[in-house]
Amino acid sequence: MLRRKPTRLELKLDDIEEFESIRKDLESRKKQREDVDVVGASDGEGAIGLSNDHKSREQMINDRIGYKPQPKPNNRSSQFGSFEF
């Protein structure tokens, strides 16, 4: 295997400006989300959202991924089939 020198990466002014603009955009979005959360919590909506029970959270996830669980029957014939002796 041939050995070569590491490739040199140069940081340009355009790259720095692009990074700063993206970072500022992300920070402003984060602040907007926090403001919405604070306003929602003061209206009482945030408290309701946080106090959802576990089943409703599962239901939301199942709806999002398109999973429709079938209820399991709890009798022995469904587990082992219908054997007759």
VEXDREN-2710 file (C-alpha; in Angstrom, 1 decimal):
% VEXDREN-2710
k/r/px/py/pz
1/MET/0.0/0.0/0.0
2/LEU/1.4/3.4/-1.0
3/ARG/1.8/6.0/1.7
4/ARG/0.8/9.6/0.9
5/LYS/0.9/12.9/2.7
6/PRO/-2.4/13.9/4.4
7/THR/-4.6/16.2/2.3
8/ARG/-4.6/19.8/3.4
9/LEU/-8.0/21.4/4.1
10/GLU/-8.2/25.1/3.8
11/LEU/-10.8/27.1/5.7
12/LYS/-12.1/29.9/3.5
13/LEU/-13.9/33.1/4.5
14/ASP/-17.0/31.9/2.6
15/ASP/-17.1/28.8/4.6
16/ILE/-16.9/30.7/7.9
17/GLU/-19.7/33.1/6.8
18/GLU/-21.9/30.2/5.8
19/PHE/-21.3/28.4/9.1
20/GLU/-22.2/31.6/11.1
21/SER/-25.4/32.2/9.1
22/ILE/-26.6/28.6/9.6
23/ARG/-25.7/28.7/13.3
24/LYS/-27.7/32.0/13.8
25/ASP/-30.6/30.5/11.9
26/LEU/-30.6/27.4/14.1
27/GLU/-30.4/29.5/17.3
28/SER/-33.3/31.7/16.2
29/ARG/-35.4/28.6/15.5
30/LYS/-34.5/27.2/18.9
31/LYS/-35.5/30.5/20.6
32/GLN/-38.8/30.5/18.7
33/ARG/-39.5/26.9/19.9
34/GLU/-38.7/27.8/23.5
35/ASP/-41.0/30.9/23.2
36/VAL/-43.8/28.7/21.9
37/ASP/-43.2/26.2/24.7
38/VAL/-43.3/28.9/27.3
39/VAL/-46.4/30.5/25.9
40/GLY/-48.1/27.1/25.6
41/ALA/-47.2/26.2/29.2
42/SER/-48.6/29.4/30.5
43/ASP/-51.9/28.8/28.6
44/GLY/-52.2/25.4/30.1
45/GLU/-51.7/23.6/26.8
46/GLY/-48.1/22.6/27.7
47/ALA/-49.2/21.0/30.9
48/ILE/-51.8/18.9/29.2
49/GLY/-49.2/17.8/26.6
50/LEU/-46.8/16.7/29.4
51/SER/-49.4/14.9/31.3
52/ASN/-50.5/12.6/28.5
53/ASP/-50.7/9.0/29.7
54/HIS/-48.5/6.2/28.3
55/LYS/-51.1/4.7/26.0
56/SER/-51.9/7.9/24.2
57/ARG/-48.1/8.3/23.5
58/GLU/-48.0/4.8/22.2
59/GLN/-51.1/5.4/20.1
60/MET/-49.5/8.6/18.6
61/ILE/-46.3/6.6/17.7
62/ASN/-48.4/3.7/16.2
63/ASP/-50.4/6.2/14.1
64/ARG/-47.2/7.9/12.9
65/ILE/-45.5/4.7/11.8
66/GLY/-48.7/3.1/10.5
67/TYR/-48.8/0.2/12.9
68/LYS/-52.2/-1.1/13.8
69/PRO/-51.9/-3.7/16.6
70/GLN/-54.4/-6.5/16.7
71/PRO/-55.7/-7.5/20.2
72/LYS/-54.5/-10.8/21.4
73/PRO/-57.1/-13.3/22.6
74/ASN/-56.4/-14.7/26.1
75/ASN/-57.8/-18.2/25.8
76/ARG/-55.9/-21.5/25.4
77/SER/-57.6/-22.5/22.1
78/SER/-56.1/-19.4/20.4
79/GLN/-52.7/-20.2/21.7
80/PHE/-52.6/-24.0/20.9
81/GLY/-55.3/-24.4/18.3
82/SER/-58.4/-26.5/18.7
83/PHE/-57.2/-29.9/19.7
84/GLU/-59.9/-32.5/20.4
85/PHE/-59.2/-35.7/22.3
END
